[in-house]
Amino acid sequence: MVALGGCSSIFGKDDETNNANKDAANYKERTIEQIYADGWRAITNGAWEICAAQFNEVDRQHPYSVWARRAMLNSAFCSYQANNYTQAIATADQYISLHPGSQEVAYAFYIKAISLYEQIVDVGRDQSNTEGALVALQDVVQRFPDTEYARDANLKIDLTMDHLAGKEMAVGRYYLRRGDRVGAINRFRTVVEQYQTTPQIAEALQRLTESYYSLGLDREAQTAAAVLGRNYPGSGWYKSAYSILQGRNLKPMEDRGSWISQAFRKIL
């Protein structure tokens, strides 16, 4: 998590249980200075839900002040820290809509992206949040490439893509166990074409070798094994693929016209 510039010294996560009264945000009319003081106090105490409510008050009571815009970002951050990702995203989206030209809009995009990222679930469940997180993280990198937010987003993109590839592999293995080799090939193909930078790629090529071999499509099986051997020559997955081909006295041999070969040439 990258904090909003100028606030990093007070934006560290506090894992201790907060027993403060969640109704502590005082809604009587107060000056901006009073509300901010209460908000910083809540942050210092790790009372994230309270600090979000306090900063919301700035916009509610002083909507046209120069501090209302910054308060909106602070509120989004506090909601994120409170694990209230839905509210953090909603506040970030509101900021983006109202202040698209702001110098701090990059932070709003970043808060939205990492709030989606934190909701990624295991590969056995629906991956819509994961896909949404990937799009949002890529948006941060493309819009604000030279920021610290982009650098952190890039790291999370790699992890997110690995997660999505893992989902495809899990489904592909399931199809293989059921004997649905065409269904399995489609999943492993997705990994090869879309997630080549992930650690899942070696197994995907081995599974393609296995699946094509079982269907009697020897040229595709040989190509998958050849590409696997060229990129991961010492891996256990290549040894397994090579052993599979030996069952019909075949050897890895790349067909340059195969979709597998073409997919790998695209990234070279």
C-alpha positions, -999 to +999 in steps of 0.1 A: +000+000+000+014+034-010+002+063+011-010+096-003+020+120-007+027+141+024+007+117+047+029+086+048+041+093+083+007+088+098-008+063+073+008+031+086-016+002+093-024-005+129-033-042+135-043-037+171-080-041+179-097-007+181-124-005+207-133+031+201-169+041+198-178+040+161-203+068+167-175+091+177-178+113+145-195+143+159-220+156+134-226+190+150-213+219+129-175+223+133-147+242+117-125+224+091-096+226+116-117+208+142-129+181+119-094+175+106-080+173+141-106+147+150-097+128+118-060+127+125-066+116+160-087+087+147-059+078+123-033+079+151-055+055+171-061+032+141-098+040+143-103+037+106-141+037+103-143+067+126-116+087+106-135+079+074-166+094+089-147+124+102-133+132+067-167+127+052-179+155+074-155+179+058-172+175+025-207+175+041-202+206+062-177+225+040-182+212+004-167+241-014-136+245+007-101+236-007-098+209+020-129+190+009-112+175-020-083+162+001-107+150+027-124+128+002-091+110-006-084+106+032-118+091+036-112+066+008-079+056+024-095+052+058-122+030+044-095+009+027-077+005+060-110-005+077-114-033+050-145-015+038-134-019+002-168-012-013-169+022+003-133+029-005-140+022-042-172+043-042-154+073-027-125+069-051-149+068-080-166+099-067-133+117-065-124+106-101-157+118-114-156+152-096-119+159-100-105+142-131-079+168-136-066+169-101-029+163-094-039+138-068-063+118-090-037+091-095-041+082-058-079+078-063-072+053-091-047+036-070-070+033-040-097+018-062-073-007-077-058-020-045-093-022-029-103-046-057-070-064-054-076-070-017-108-088-026-092-115-047-104-149-037-089-184-040-088-200-075-117-223-066-142-194-066-155-168-091-127-146-103-147-115-113-130-094-086-096-106-098-104-096-134-116-062-121-085-058-101-063-065-131-081-039-152-079-013-125-042-020-118-033-018-155-052+015-156-030+029-129+002+019-148-011+032-182-023+065-169+004+073-144+035+053-155+061+074-136+045+073-102+052+052-071+016+040-075+024+025-109+055+007-095+034-009-068+006-017-092+031-035-115+040-058-087+004-065-080-003-071-117+022-100-118+005-116-088-030-110-102-021-126-136-006-156-118-038-159-099-059-158-130-036-183-147-039-206-117-077-205-121-074-216-157-050-244-148-073-256-120-103-258-145-081-274-171-069-301-147-105-308-138-115-313-174-085-337-178-097-358-149-131-360-165-116-370-199-127-338-215-094-331-233-108-305-257-122-285-228-088-289-210-069-277-241-090-246-243-080-237-207-043-244-212-044-224-244-056-194-225-027-197-202-002-199-231-017-170-250-025-146-221-003-155-191+031-164-205+050-145-178+035-165-150+050-196-134+020-216-147+033-217-183+056-247-180+028-269-166+004-256-193+027-267-221+032-301-205-006-305-201-010-295-238+015-322-247-004-347-227-038-337-241-028-335-277-010-368-275-041-385-260-062-371-290-037-384-315-026-349-325+011-357-325+023-326-343+007-303-317+020-325-289+055-324-303+053-287-307+041-281-272+070-303-259+095-285-281+085-251-270+086-263-234+120-278-238+134-246-254+121-224-226+123-247-196+149-274-206+157-286-171+122-286-156+103-317-144+074-306-167+097-310-198+109-344-186+073-355-183+064-342-217+094-359-233+085-392-216+049-389-229+061-386-265+084-416-260+052-438-258+050-436-296+087-431-303+082-394-309+105-365-301+099-328-294+097-311-328+083-276-333+058-268-361+063-231-368+028-229-381+013-241-348-006-216-327+017-226-298+048-216-317+032-184-330+020-175-295+056-176-281+070-157-311+047-128-303+064-121-271+100-124-283 
